């Protein structure tokens, strides 16, 4: 029954030409989502942090056709250049969402997209990319539909559609901190879409900072989809899902109380557990580089010596997200420049912070 609410049943013919553009941010999971069901739902709940500067800008020109197609007809370009490498993923996405967005069979789609950060390097480009794509589709639906768009339905369905394309993408539809996955401590939480955390979050986390250290700009050794599948027969999977859900409960309290050092401890444990799961899977992967480990050691030493609540988290790659309060920006950025930048590829890092969510362009 919950799935039926997302099926668009009433829509008018498309105008000759409609164009919609969205900018959607990436996000970084604090409690990690690792392991999924066949329907692209998570094995455990996760809490994420929406970024601001690391985003994907996507425009779609929808043009009318006279006869219904069997599949969605589209072209896709990256920064103005035709990009056929993306086609299989987008074709699979359209095939999966057509039951919810049948109007797409009555138009051609000209998609143009661009990231503000390196593709496939440990920053969730699929999260920002699929959410931006879904938001453009929802803008079309809002324009041509007779469905009820009251309340939060526009973003709720955008999150639902984004999840089908990339699980973590459903968390990029909202700013701030988000929960994805059914969890007893979060009313209305769901495996089908993400929700913004609306409970009281301490002012300690306002404009929280994330400086991303680009240790390796190359494509990841294992895709996220392949990585998730490793959990299907993982010897520690049952324990992992239980621990993740407990950590979701613990992080909820930490965010409410503003306990920054408890935040550091939990977030770092989650990051290391994610990589330990990959190292103990079959086949196994070691995605951290020697520089990653050196950065981790430096961060821990700096925190212990200076009593500054700075911590790290990792995605499924070698790059390091350095998280810290805005009030400590000067000391942490001095530390990054003097001690950590030498471990980055060509000294590169990206300064980012807690974002407000997608923007219609």
C-alpha positions in Angstrom: 0.0 0.0 0.0 2.8 2.4 0.8 4.3 1.9 -2.7 1.0 2.7 -4.4 1.1 6.3 -3.0 4.1 6.9 -5.3 2.4 5.8 -8.5 1.4 8.8 -10.7 -2.0 7.9 -12.2 -3.3 11.3 -13.5 -1.2 13.5 -15.8 -1.8 15.6 -18.9 0.1 15.6 -22.2 3.5 17.2 -22.1 4.0 20.7 -23.6 6.3 20.8 -26.6 9.3 21.6 -24.4 10.0 21.8 -20.7 13.3 22.2 -19.0 14.1 21.8 -15.3 17.4 22.1 -13.5 18.5 21.1 -10.0 21.6 21.3 -7.9 21.8 18.5 -5.4 24.5 17.9 -2.8 26.4 14.7 -1.9 26.2 13.4 1.7 28.5 11.4 4.0 27.1 8.7 6.2 27.9 8.9 9.9 26.3 5.6 10.8 27.0 3.6 7.7 24.6 1.9 5.3 26.4 -1.2 4.2 24.4 -4.1 2.9 21.1 -3.9 0.9 18.1 -6.0 -0.1 17.2 -6.8 -3.7 14.7 -3.9 -3.8 17.4 -1.4 -3.0 16.3 -1.1 0.7 18.9 -1.1 3.5 19.8 -3.9 5.8 20.2 -1.3 8.6 19.3 2.3 9.3 21.8 5.1 8.7 22.3 8.7 9.6 24.0 11.1 7.2 25.4 14.6 7.0 24.4 16.6 3.9 27.2 18.6 2.3 27.0 22.0 0.6 29.8 22.6 -1.9 30.2 19.0 -3.2 27.1 18.7 -5.5 25.8 17.7 -8.9 24.1 20.2 -11.2 21.7 18.5 -13.6 19.4 19.9 -16.3 16.8 17.9 -18.3 15.0 19.1 -21.4 11.8 17.1 -21.8 10.4 17.1 -25.3 7.0 15.8 -26.4 6.6 12.7 -28.6 3.4 11.6 -30.2 3.5 7.9 -29.6 4.2 6.0 -26.3 7.6 4.3 -26.2 8.4 0.9 -24.7 11.4 2.3 -22.8 12.5 5.8 -21.8 14.4 7.6 -24.6 17.2 9.8 -23.4 20.7 11.2 -24.1 23.1 12.0 -21.3 26.0 14.4 -21.4 28.6 15.3 -18.7 29.6 18.9 -18.8 28.3 19.2 -22.4 30.0 16.1 -23.8 28.0 13.0 -24.6 28.7 10.3 -21.9 27.7 6.8 -22.9 29.5 5.3 -19.9 26.6 6.4 -17.7 23.9 4.9 -19.9 23.6 1.4 -18.4 23.0 2.8 -14.8 20.5 5.3 -16.1 18.7 2.8 -18.3 18.3 0.5 -15.3 17.1 3.4 -13.2 14.4 4.4 -15.7 13.3 0.8 -16.1 12.8 0.5 -12.3 10.9 3.8 -11.8 8.6 3.7 -14.9 5.8 2.1 -12.9 5.8 5.2 -10.7 6.5 7.8 -13.5 4.7 6.4 -16.6 4.6 9.8 -18.2 8.3 9.4 -19.0 7.4 7.1 -21.9 5.7 10.0 -23.7 8.8 12.2 -23.9 12.5 12.4 -24.9 14.9 13.4 -22.2 18.1 15.4 -22.9 20.2 15.1 -19.7 23.2 17.3 -19.0 25.0 16.9 -15.7 28.2 18.0 -14.0 29.9 17.5 -10.6 31.8 20.1 -8.6 34.1 17.4 -7.3 36.1 14.4 -8.6 33.9 11.5 -9.9 34.2 8.1 -8.3 36.8 9.0 -5.7 35.1 8.4 -2.4 32.7 11.3 -2.5 29.2 10.0 -3.2 28.7 11.2 -6.8 25.9 8.7 -7.3 24.1 10.3 -4.3 24.2 13.8 -5.7 23.7 12.7 -9.3 20.7 10.4 -8.8 19.0 12.8 -6.4 19.4 15.7 -8.9 18.0 13.5 -11.7 15.0 12.5 -9.5 14.3 16.1 -8.5 14.2 17.1 -12.2 11.7 14.3 -12.9 9.6 15.4 -9.9 9.6 19.0 -11.3 8.1 17.6 -14.5 5.6 15.5 -12.6 4.5 18.5 -10.6 4.0 20.5 -13.8 1.9 17.9 -15.6 0.1 15.9 -12.9 -3.2 16.2 -11.1 -1.8 14.5 -8.1 -1.9 16.0 -4.6 1.4 17.8 -3.9 0.4 19.1 -0.5 2.8 18.8 2.4 6.2 17.3 1.8 5.2 14.9 -1.0 7.4 16.4 -3.7 10.6 15.7 -1.7 9.3 12.5 -0.2 8.8 11.0 -3.7 12.1 12.5 -4.9 13.8 10.6 -2.1 11.9 7.4 -2.9 12.9 7.7 -6.6 16.5 8.6 -5.7 16.8 5.4 -3.5 15.9 3.3 -6.5 18.8 4.7 -8.5 21.3 4.8 -5.6 20.5 4.0 -2.0 22.5 6.8 -0.5 20.9 9.3 -2.9 17.7 9.3 -1.0 19.6 11.1 1.9 20.6 14.0 -0.4 17.1 15.3 -1.0 17.2 17.1 2.4 19.7 19.3 4.1 21.1 18.9 7.5 21.1 15.4 9.2 19.0 12.6 7.8 17.8 9.2 8.7 17.2 6.4 6.2 15.9 3.0 7.2 13.1 1.9 9.5 14.1 2.4 13.1 12.2 2.2 16.3 13.5 5.5 17.7 12.4 7.6 14.6 8.7 7.9 14.0 7.7 7.6 10.3 11.2 6.4 9.3 11.2 4.0 6.4 13.3 1.8 4.3 11.8 3.4 1.2 12.9 7.0 1.6 14.9 9.3 3.9 13.6 11.8 6.4 15.3 14.9 7.7 15.9 14.8 11.4 13.5 17.3 12.8 14.0 16.6 16.5 16.1 19.1 18.5 19.7 19.0 17.3 22.2 20.9 19.5 23.6 24.2 18.3 27.0 22.6 18.7 26.3 21.0 15.2 25.2 24.2 13.5 27.2 24.8 10.3 29.4 21.8 11.2 32.5 21.5 9.0 33.7 18.8 6.7 37.1 19.2 5.0 37.6 16.3 2.5 41.2 15.2 2.0 41.7 13.9 -1.5 44.2 11.1 -0.9 43.3 9.4 -4.1 41.5 10.9 -7.1 41.3 7.6 -9.0 38.2 5.5 -9.4 37.4 3.2 -6.5 38.6 -0.4 -6.7 35.1 -1.7 -6.0 31.8 0.0 -6.8 29.3 0.6 -4.0 26.8 -1.9 -5.4 29.5 -4.6 -5.5 30.6 -3.7 -2.0 27.1 -4.0 -0.6 26.7 -7.4 -2.2 29.7 -8.6 -0.2 27.5 -8.4 2.9 25.1 -11.1 1.7 27.3 -13.9 2.9 29.5 -12.0 5.3 30.3 -13.9 8.5 29.7 -10.7 10.6 26.7 -9.3 8.8 24.1 -10.1 11.5 26.2 -8.5 14.2 26.9 -5.5 12.0 23.3 -4.7 11.3 22.5 -5.0 15.1 25.4 -2.7 16.0 24.5 -0.2 13.3 21.0 0.2 14.6 22.3 0.6 18.2 24.6 3.3 16.9 21.7 5.0 15.2 20.0 5.2 18.6 23.2 6.5 20.3 23.8 9.1 17.6 20.3 10.5 18.0 21.0 11.2 21.7 24.5 12.6 20.9 23.1 15.1 18.3 20.4 16.2 20.7 22.8 16.7 23.7 25.7 18.2 21.6 28.3 15.8 23.0 31.0 16.4 20.5 33.6 14.0 21.8 31.1 11.2 22.0 30.2 12.1 18.4 33.9 11.7 17.4 34.1 8.3 19.1 31.0 6.9 17.5 31.7 8.3 14.0 35.2 7.0 13.9 34.2 3.5 15.0 31.6 3.4 12.3 34.2 4.4 9.6 36.6 1.8 10.8 34.0 -0.9 11.0 32.9 -0.2 7.4 36.5 -0.8 6.2 37.0 -3.8 8.4 33.9 -5.4 6.8 35.4 -4.9 3.4 38.8 -6.3 4.5 37.1 -9.4 5.9 34.7 -10.1 3.0 35.2 -12.6 0.2 36.7 -11.3 -2.0 38.4 -8.8 0.4 39.3 -5.2 -0.4 41.7 -2.8 1.3 40.5 0.6 0.1 42.5 2.7 2.5 46.0 3.9 1.4 49.1 4.3 3.6 48.3 8.1 3.6 44.8 7.4 4.9 46.2 5.7 8.0 48.8 8.4 8.5 46.0 11.0 8.5 43.9 9.0 10.9 46.9 8.8 13.4 47.5 12.5 13.0 43.9 13.4 13.7 43.7 11.3 16.8 47.0 12.8 18.1 45.9 16.3 17.4 42.5 15.8 19.2 44.1 14.2 22.3 46.8 16.8 22.6 44.7 19.9 21.9 41.3 18.7 23.3 39.6 19.8 20.0 36.6 17.7 18.9 37.8 16.9 15.4 37.3 13.5 14.0 37.4 11.5 10.7 35.0 9.5 8.7 35.5 7.5 5.6 33.4 6.4 2.6 34.2 3.3 0.6 37.5 4.8 -0.5 40.8 6.2 0.6 39.7 9.9 1.1 39.2 11.2 4.6 36.4 13.5 5.7 37.6 15.7 8.6 34.6 16.7 10.7 34.7 19.6 13.3 32.7 22.4 14.8 32.7 25.8 13.0 34.2 27.5 16.2 37.3 25.3 15.8 37.8 26.1 12.1 41.0 28.1 12.4 42.9 25.6 14.5 41.8 22.6 12.5 42.5 24.3 9.1 45.9 25.3 10.3 46.5 21.7 11.3 45.2 20.4 7.9 47.5 22.8 6.0 50.6 22.2 8.2 50.2 18.4 8.9 47.6 16.7 6.7 47.8 18.3 3.2 51.1 16.6 2.5 49.3 13.2 2.5 46.8 14.4 -0.1 47.2 13.9 -3.9 48.9 17.1 -5.0 48.0 18.7 -1.6 44.3 18.8 -2.6 41.4 19.0 -0.2 37.9 20.4 -0.4 36.4 22.7 2.3 32.8 21.9 2.9 30.2 22.1 5.6 26.7 21.0 6.6 24.4 22.0 3.8 20.8 23.2 3.4 19.9 20.7 0.7 19.1 20.8 -3.0 18.3 24.0 -4.9 16.2 24.4 -8.0 18.2 26.3 -10.6 
